[in-house]
Amino acid sequence: MKFLILVPDGAADVVVEDERTPLEEARMPVINGLAARGRIGLVRTIPRGVAPGSDAANLAVLGYDPKTDLTGRSPLEAVSMGIDMGLRDVAFRTNLVTLAESGESGEYEGLTIIDHASGDISDEEARVLIEFIDAELGSGDESNGGRVLFYPGVSYRHALIVRDGAEAENGVGNVFEDYPGYALVPPHDILGRQIGLYLPDKENEKYILSMMKKSYGLLKDHEVNRARIGKGLRPANSIWVWGEGRKPKLSPITEKYGVEGAVISAVDLIKGIGICAGLEPVKVEGATGTIHTNFRGKGEAAIDAFSRGKDLAYIHVEAPDECAHQGSRADKISSLELIDAEVAGPILDWLEKNRTETGEEFRILIVPDHRTPVIIRTHTDEPVPYVFFDSAVRRCGCNKNMFTERAAAAGEPVHSGRELADAFFA
């Protein structure tokens, strides 16, 4: 049996009575064809009381319980980046963001965050900036005893590691000794707002705030940003620290469900979840996490994984989520159509051909990790629609099932991601 899980990140949207959602607007003949021959419904991927992040949601889709298995977002990303974390180390996600003056006094608190991704800054530009920040505020700063380290990642997404962050005797250690008592705000949740009300303000967060403020002074006139501004691009003029946590311990997917698999994503967080779950991370050239990504390459990577004997391909496509964060309904629709044509289509063709030639059945689960409504440009915790197709179950394909929020609401509800995963792998 082959298993495909396709996660169009943030694809689900808000339902307004007289308006079509992006899922309803998008032309998706492949996925809607699977829906017509399978089952659909709504599934709660975000447990009540849990923040609606991709970390919690993707853990749930893979059959884990975010309430017990989630120890923070950044350590999952750090694992994917190859960072060796000790059990007492604390990891933080570090975004390169774009801040702009908003008519206030010019103080950091009066700036407005206009882009959580710094105009999709390139890996090369970002590496220069993060290595500069590390030299000034991290490993190159003798005052922190070499325990604060910045690591470059992909585009705007990077990591901050505090070594032995729970019990050091110097000033830096004391800042982190109360872990996990943080209240750090994701930057994509506050786009277009002045940052003053959302900055770290607890006693054990003062060092984080200090680094964020210093980074603005260091980055706003950096030659990389001067060059970007000269090209009409947004500068990466501040770091934004959030998503803290310690290294998780997940039971391998092979023990949970008896399958060997691969994870295919441009996002370090998702690759980190996959690695911790025992999945093989597959790198796809040109995969970016935006709409300007190698959609077809992700489909080809899944086909290659199946051809190499893997039972499971877990494909995460970030593009719909990023388009929604940017407030672009048109791009969100386009990204969904590209997922259908260049990811789902080729994989389905291969699975059906393989079934004809070998008799091997297959199952496909298509489910967003969470909703990201374009109108609010951030995540919500409402249940999301799913499509569950099993090639061994013969259906006429004449029902009216579609991969949309409204159609799913009339389908078969599932109470949790773990319940859906258990049924999928049963």
LONUDO-827234 format. One record per residue: residue in three letters; x, y, z of N, C-alpha, C in turn. Coordinates in steps of 0.02 Angstrom, whole numbers, plus 50000, padded with zeros to 5 digits. Atoms other than C-alpha are relative to their C-alpha. Layout:
N
AlaXYZXYZXYZ
...
//
This chain:
426
Met500434994050000500005000050000500445006250000
Lys499664993550001500625017449954499545005150034
Phe500374994849965500115032350060500275006949980
Leu499824993150016500135050450000499615004750045
Ile500324994649963499785064850119500235006649969
Leu499864993650032499695081650030499705005550042
Val500214994649956499615097050140500085006849964
Pro499974993250027499195113450049499915005050057
Asp499994996049938499675124750193499535006049996
Gly500444994249995498325137150243499495000649945
Ala500454999650059497235132750092499295001950019
Ala500694998649980495595133650188499925007450020
Asp500124992849989494815150850208499355000950038
Val500624998449966493355159650289499414999649951
Val500595000750042491625155850221499545006050012
Val500474994549998490575171250183499424998249953
Glu500605002850034488795167750125499985001449926
Asp500084998250070488825176949959500655000149961
Glu499364999950034490655174749916500294993049995
Arg499665006450009491665160249849500695000350033
Thr499335000349970493205154949946500514998349945
Pro499495002150050494865152149855499954992749980
Leu500095007050018494555133349864499424999149953
Glu500585000450045492865135949780500155003249933
Glu499844996350062493595147749651500524996349957
Ala499445003150036495135137449605499764994149956
Arg500135005750044495075125149459500474994250021
Met499615005649974495635108649537499674993449979
Pro500345006150023495005094249429500274993650031
Val499715006249973496205081449502499764998950072
Ile500195000849930495865084549686499244999450007
Asn500735000749996494005087149660499764993449972
Gly500165006750024493975071149559500104994750053
Leu499895004549944494715062049708499445000750052
Ala500544998849952493415070149820499354996649977
Ala500625002950026492015064149706499994992450007
Arg499965007449993492645046149723500204997850070
Gly499795001649933493135047249906499535002850053
Arg500404997049946492545054350071500305006750017
Ile499794993349980492625072150131499695001750067
Gly500274997749937492295081350292500445005450029
Leu499584995249964493005093550418500364996350056
Val499605003049947494395088650538500325005650041
Arg499694995149956495025098250689500734998250009
Thr499285001249995496905098750667500325003950058
Ile499764996049945497125111950802499574998650061
Pro500405001249940496555105850974499805006650033
Arg500224994049965495565118451074500525002050053
Gly499514997649952496725129351177500715000149974
Val499335000150029498225126751061500045005349946
Ala499914994850051498895140950954499994997049931
Pro500085002950067498465138250769500625000849956
Gly499384999650039500225136050704500104993849958
Ser499845005750043500935124650570500354994550040
Asp499675005149960501945115750705499484995350029
Ala500525004149970500415109650801499594996349947
Ala500445002950050499385106450644500324994249962
Asn499675005450037500665096050549500164994050045
Leu499935005649954501035085750703499344996050003
Ala500655003349996499165082150713499854996049937
Val500135003650062499045077350530500394993549997
Leu499595006149999500445064650558499804995350056
Gly500255004649950499495057250703500275001150070
Tyr499754998449933500335065550852499515004650036
Asp500434995749959499505075150993500385006450016
Pro499644993749987500065093450992500025002050073
Lys500024998049929499555095451174500564996750040
Thr499465003449964500885082951229500654999449961
Asp499415001250041502085081151083500345006449976
Leu499714993750024502375099451039500395003450055
Thr499574996649951503845106951132500265006649974
Gly499794993750028504025122351024500144999349926
Arg499914999950073504185127150841500734999949980
Ser499324999050023505985132450828500454993850007
Pro499565005949997506805116450892499884995149942
Leu500145004250058505935107050751500375002649939
Glu499634997050055506685119250627500754998950009
Ala499295000949987508385117850711500224992949982
Val499845006950018508355098950692500084999349925
Ser499965000350073508025101150506500635003349974
Met499414996450021509475113250492500654996550019
Gly499405003749980510665100450566500335002650062
Ile499724997249939510925109950728499954994850056
Asp499985004949945511445098650871499765003550064
Met500284996949940510345103251019500054995350060
Gly500035003749937510585097551198499315000450030
Leu500675000149971509085093551305499835006350038
Arg500134993949962509295109651404500085006449958
Asp499954994250044509585120951253499305002549982
Val500624997050022508215132951201500105002949930
Ala499984997450068507875136851018499455005149989
Phe500484994950018506985151950947500005000849923
Arg500034998050071506375155550769500205007349997
Thr499784993150012507205171450705499835001949929
Asn500184997350067506345180150559500435006149985
Leu499784993650025507145193650455499385003649974
Val500624996550016505735206450443500145006949974
Thr499974993150023505385223250365499585004550045
Leu500344995049959504955237450483500035006749966
Ala500024993450032504445254850427499785005150051
Glu500214994549957504265271550513499285001649986
Ser500714998850007502475276450544499795006750029
Gly500174993349977502515294850589500115001250074
Glu499884999149929503015291950769500695003150011
Ser499384996649982504595297750857500624996849968
Gly499435003550028505705285350766500274994650047
Glu499815005449954505875274150920499794993349972
Tyr500145006750024505885255550887499284998050012
Glu500695001849982504215253450975499485003249954
Gly500474996650044503395265550852500014997749929
Leu499965002550069503895255950696499424995349985
Thr500545004450024502635246050593500314994249962
Ile499765005850037502935228350531499604999349935
Ile500355000350064502515227850346500134993549962
Asp499865006350034503275211250295500374995350048
His499685004949956503675195850400500534995949964
Ala499555004150041504715188750256500515004249962
Ser499524995550032505735203950200500014999349924
Gly500045000450072505105202950023500294993649972
Asp499725006650021505585184450011500745000749984
Ile499284998950008507415188750035500344993449980
Ser499665005950024508615176749950500424996750056
Asp499595003649951509585163450047500685003350007
Glu499334997149999511235171650000500025006650038
Glu500024993649965510745189050059499884998950075
Ala500175001349930509985182050219500594997350039
Arg499425002949966511545171950260500495005550020
Val499544994549984512615187650252499755003850062
Leu500284996149945511445196850370500004996250066
Ile500035004049938511235182650496500714998850027
Glu499315000949977513115179350502500265006550031
Phe499824993549971513345198050534499685000950069
Ile500344999549935512055197650675500334995450050
Asp499675004749953512905182350750500675002950024
Ala499364997149980514575191350749499915005850048
Glu500114994249958513825206650833499624998450064
Leu500445001249943512515199350951500034992850026
Gly499995007049981512845180650958500694997650020
Ser499375003149982514445170550956500575005050005
Gly499474995049998515485186150927499955004850059
Asp500114995649943514795194851082500234996550064
Glu499715003449942515885190151231499575000550062
Ser500404999049940514595196451355499524994350014
Asn500475005449988513485181351330500344993250008
Gly499635006149985514855168551358499994994849944
Gly500015004650056514695160951185499404995349999
Arg500585004549994513005153451228499425002049956
Val500524997650045511935163751109500274999649929
Leu499755001550066512115157750930499455000949948
Phe500474999250056511245162950768500224995549942
Tyr499865004550056511115150450624499595002049940
Pro500384998350060510635154950445499604994149975
Gly500435005250027509195145250370499825001449928
Val500244999050068508125147850214499615006649997
Ser500344993650012507565165050151499965004050066
Tyr500074995849940506855174550301499994996050064
Arg500105004449942506795159550421500674997550026
His499355001749971508275157250539499914997850073
Ala500045002849932508705150450711500475003650048
Leu499614997649944509335157050877500014994450052
Ile499935005249949510015144251001500335002950062
Val499684998149937510365147851184500224993550033
Arg499735006249972511505134051248499884999750076
Asp500145001149929511015126951418499585005750027
Gly500404994149986509655140051424499614999850063
Ala500415000549940508895133951585500395001250064
Glu499644999549937510305134851711500715002549992
Ala499344996950001511735146651683500025005350054
Glu499954995449944512395158051818500105007249978
Asn499894993150022512805173251711499345003249981
Gly500614996350013511565186551660499574997249945
Val500385002750056511075178451496499614993950023
Gly500345006149977510665161951581499405001650043
Asn500564998349957509575170251710499395002449960
Val500554997850042508545177851570499574994149979
Phe500365005850028508065160451511499834994750052
Glu500095005349951507965150951675499274998350013
Asp500705001349987506075152551684499644996649941
Tyr500325003450057505775143251520499494994950026
Pro500214997050064504455140551454499545006050009
Gly500454994449987503705156651521500075005749953
Tyr499944994750049503705166551359499325001749972
Ala500624998050034502365176251268500215003849936
Leu499724996950060503235179651102499514999449942
Val500534999550051502125185050957500274998349931
Pro499795001350069502275177650780499945006349958
Pro500034993750038502675191950660499455000249948
His500525000050052501425186250528499305001350030
Asp500644998649968500035188950656499865007550008
Ile500084992949985500315207750669500205004449941
Leu499814996150058500655213450491499585006449995
Gly500334993650007500245231750464499895003750065
Arg500114996949935500275235850649500655002750029
Gln499424997749962501435245950758500214994650049
Ile499755005849964502535233850851500035000950076
Gly499904998649929502575242251021499614995550047
Leu500435004049956501125232351094500164992649997
Tyr499885007150011501835215751033500724997950014
Leu499315001649985503645216651088500064996250065
Pro499895003549936504355205351225500045005050057
Asp500004995249946504005213851390500054996850070
Lys499935003349935504195200751527500735000350022
Glu499334999349972505705200851641500504995449965
Asn499535004750031506465185251563500035000649924
Glu499984998850072506185192251388500405006349982
Lys499664993750013507205208251408500614999249954
Tyr499425001050042508745200851327499794999149927
Ile500265000950068507715195851175499835006849970
Leu500174993350023507015213451160500625004049984
Ser499384996350011508755220651176500324998049933
Met499705002350063509385209951031499605002449940
Met500414997850056507905214550922500125007449986
Lys499884992850009508175233150952500695001349969
Lys499324999150026510045231950921500044997949926
Ser499965002550069509755222150761499765005349950
Tyr500254994850045508765236650686500555005149985
Gly499454995350010510215248550712500564997149957
Leu499465003350038511415235850637499804998649927
Leu500215002450066510375230550487499735005449953
Lys500374995450044509455245950424500455003349948
Asp499544996950048511005253250339500514995049973
His499535005050025511875236850297500015000149924
Glu499934999550073512535235950118499514995449963
Val500495004450031511385221150079499335003649994
Asn500644996550001509875231650125500025006349957
Arg499954994350046510515247050034499924997749928
Ala500065002750068510665236349878499284998049985
Arg500705002150011508905229249902499555006149990
Ile500404993950007508165246549925500115003149931
Gly499834997350065509075252149768499654996349943
Lys500355004050049508205238149673499245000350008
Gly500724999749987506495242749742499744994350042
Leu500205005749958506485227849862499975002150073
Arg500064998449929506025227750045500634997950038
Pro499415001849962507485228050166499844995250057
Ala500065004349941507755214950301500345003850057
Asn499684995249956508045228150433499924998650075
Ser500035001849929507675218950596499914992450005
Ile500185006949985507635201750673499375000150043
Trp500595000849958506035195550755500044993050030
Val499885006349964506235181950887499354997350029
Trp500625003049977504815169750927500054992349995
Gly500055007250013504275151350924500474995750041
Glu499505003349959505365145451069499814992850019
Gly500135006749977505555127651128500634995950009
Arg499455004849991506635112751173499914994149952
Lys500005005650046507065097451070499464994950018
Pro500545004649985505555085751055500224992749997
Lys499905007250006505465066851073499364997049972
Leu500585003050033504265059050948500124992649987
Ser499945007050018503925040650926500024999549924
Pro499945000450073504455035850748499364997649966
Ile500605001750038503105034250616499994992549984
Thr499975007350014503725016550581499714996150058
Glu500295003449942503245011650759499265001450006
Lys500704998249993501585020950754499574996449948
Tyr500435002450054500955015050585500324994749955
Gly499685005350038502215002750515500175001949928
Val499834997950068502695013150362500685003650000
Glu499394996250012504335019950295499825005749953
Gly500224994450041504175037350223500515005449989
Ala499594994150015504895053550158499595006350010
Val500334993649992504485071650197500295004849947
Ile499814995650054504525084350055499715006950014
Ser500224993249982504455102750102500595004849994
Ala499484994950001505405118950080500085003350068
Val500024996649935505045123650261500364995850052
Asp499615003649951506285118950396499574996950055
Leu500445002649948504895116850523499714993249981
Ile500315006250022504045103250421500514994549992
Lys499475005050006505665094550379500224997650069
Gly499815002049932506105094850564499504995350032
Ile500525004649976504435086850610500104993149969
Gly499905006350034504755073650479500604996250025
Ile499405003249975506515070150539499884997050069
Cys500145002549932505935068550720499524994149998
Ala500475005650008504575056650658500314994149963
Gly499665005550034505855045950568499914999949925
Leu500074999650072505455051750391500645002649968
Glu499424997750037506805054450261499865006949970
Pro500114993550031506965072950215500275000049929
Val499814999850071507025075650027500065007349978
Lys499894993250023507775091449956499785000649927
Val500244998650067506945098649801500315006649976
Glu499704993950027507945111149698499465004949979
Gly500484994950020507005127349677499395000550044
Ala500554999649953505815124149822500125005850048
Thr499894993849964505575140749911499535001250058
Gly500504998449950504015140350020499555005749981
Thr500444994750025503195153949914499664997549936
Ile500315002050062502155153849755500524999049945
His499455000850049503805155049660500424994050021
Thr499675006149978504255137149699499974994749946
Asn499985005450048504605121049607499444995050016
Phe500565004449986502875113249618500114993149970
Arg499925006550034503235099749490500564995950031
Gly499465003649968504865095349576499784996450063
Lys500255003349940503915091249735499624993749982
Gly500355006050023502785079349641500484994749977
Glu499515004850024504275071249557500394996950058
Ala499655002749941505135069349726499594994550034
Ala500435005149971503635059749792500004993649959
Ile499985005850045503615048449640500664996250008
Asp499355003249990505475045149664500024996250066
Ala500015003449935505195040949848499614993549996
Phe500405006150009503835028449802500404994949959
Ser499635004550043504945021149666500584996750037
Arg499445002749960506335018649794499764995550056
Gly500265004749951505175008349902499685003150061
Lys500334996849944504485021250022499254998749998
Asp500725001149996502715017950082499625006650002
Leu500344993749987502295036050127500395005949970
Ala499734993550019502605052950045499585005450033
Tyr500344994549965502165067850153500245006549966
Ile499834994050039502125083450043499665006050031
His500264993849973501925100550119500175005649951
Val499904994450047501675115550004499785006550035
Glu500114994049960501825132350091499645005649963
Ala500214994250040501255143449947499325003050017
Pro500644996749985499385145749988500035004050065
Asp499944996549936499835150750166500365006749991
Glu499624993850010501135163550112499605005049959
Cys500424995450039499955170849982499465003350044
Ala500514997249955498625172950116500315004950049
His499664995349956499875181050235500135006749964
Gln499874993950039500265193550096499355003449979
Gly500644997050017498405196750072499814999449927
Ser500145000650071498375190649892499544994149986
Arg500505005150016496785181149851500164996849932
Ala499865002650067497275179449667500584995050001
Asp499435004549997498955171649708499834993650039
Lys500205006049963498155159849835499634995349953
Ile500375004150048496965153649700500494996849950
Ser499525002650048498405151749576500424994550030
Ser499595005149967499435141949702499624993450007
Leu500415006049994498005129749730499944996449933
Glu500055003050067497825126949543500664996749980
Leu499345002950015499695123849527500114993650040
Ile499945006149959499645111249670499614994349967
Asp500425005150031498235102049582500334997349936
Ala499745002050066499065101949410500694997050003
Glu499295001950003500905099749453500234995650057
Val499825004549944500905090149617499524994150001
Ala500485005449993499305080149637499924996049935
Gly500125003450063499065076249452500524994849982
Pro499485004950018500745068049412500064994250049
Ile499955005449951500765058249575499434995149991
Leu500585004450010499005051449546500104995749938
Asp499875003950061499495046249369500484994250015
Trp499505005349984501005036649438499694994650044
Leu500305004949954500015028449578499514995449962
Glu500485004150038498655022649457500374995349952
Lys499615004350044499945016049334500334994450039
Asn499695005149957500865007049474499504994850023
Arg500535004649979499234999449533499814995249943
Thr500165004250058498844993149358500554994849988
Glu499445004450016500584985549338500154995150056
Thr499795004249944500844978549514499424997750045
Gly500565001649956499134977749596500025003450067
Glu499934996649935499714988949738499495005650007
Glu500494994849987498304999349810500335006250030
Phe499734993949971498525017049872499465004150033
Arg500454995349967497745029949984500295007049995
Ile499804993050004497795048849968499605004050050
Leu500324995349953497425061450105500235007049981
Ile499864992950016497315079850056499685004150054
Val500274996249943497125091450204500455006050015
Pro499614994349976497685109250246500194998950073
Asp499835000549929498595110350411499555004550043
His500444995249965497535125450463499705004749948
Arg500274994950044496525139550388500435006450005
Thr499684993350001497365155850334499575004549957
Pro500444995650040495975167750279500375006149974
Val499674994350031496575180950158499805006550034
Ile500264993749973495495194150241500355002050065
Ile499664998449937496415192850408500754998649998
Arg499295001050013498105186850341500364996250056
Thr499685004149949498435174850485499594993750011
His500305006649990497975157450549499395000450046
Thr500545001049954496365152150632499974992650020
Asp500025006849974495945136450731499374996149980
Glu500605003550022494335131550641500184993449966
Pro499885006250037494195113750572500105001349926
Val499834999250071494845111550395499714994249960
Pro500265005450042494165101450248500544994849983
Tyr499545005250021494955084850202499684995949944
Val500205005050050494875072650056500384993650016
Phe499715006549984495185054150093499804995349944
Phe500135004550057495335043049939500364993450010
Asp499725006749994495625024249945499864996349935
Ser500095003250066495925015449779499664993250005
Ala500315006549991495284999149853499255000450012
Val500724998949989493575006649887499695002549936
Arg500284998150065492565007149727499405004650010
Arg500554995249997491465022549713499875002549930
Cys500204998250068490525028749562500285006749978
Gly499764993450019491215046449567499445004649979
Cys500574996050022489475053249540499725004450056
Asn500264995749947489245061749708500255007149991
Lys499844992950007489455080349735500565002250047
Asn499444998349957490965079449849500505004649964
Met499484995550025492205093749823500455001950058
Phe499514997949949493745099749914499885007450015
Thr500174993149980492905115349985499754999950071
Glu500224999449931492435121750155499264998350008
Arg500725001149995490565121450122499814992749989
Ala500155007050014490515104150046500234995650058
Ala499735004049945491595097150186499565000550062
Ala500434999149941490425104350317499414995349999
Ala500555004750006489095092550251500244992749997
Gly499725006750005490275077650250500084996650067
Glu499895004049940490985066050383500505003550046
Pro499554996449955491715075750531500484995250035
Val499495003749963493315069750616500235004650057
His499884995849941493715075750791500725002350009
Ser499304998149990495615076550781500434997549942
Gly499535002350050497085074850664500234992950014
Arg499785006849983497625059350758499474994849981
Glu500535004650019495935051150730500004998949924
Leu499995000650073496065054850543500614995949978
Ala499395003850018497865048250534499924992650017
Asp500115007049981497375032350627499574996449948
Ala500435003050050495995029150500500374999449933
Phe499645000050064497125033450353500494994249995
Phe499495005250001498475021150402499744993150022
Ala500285006349974497305007550469500024994549949
//
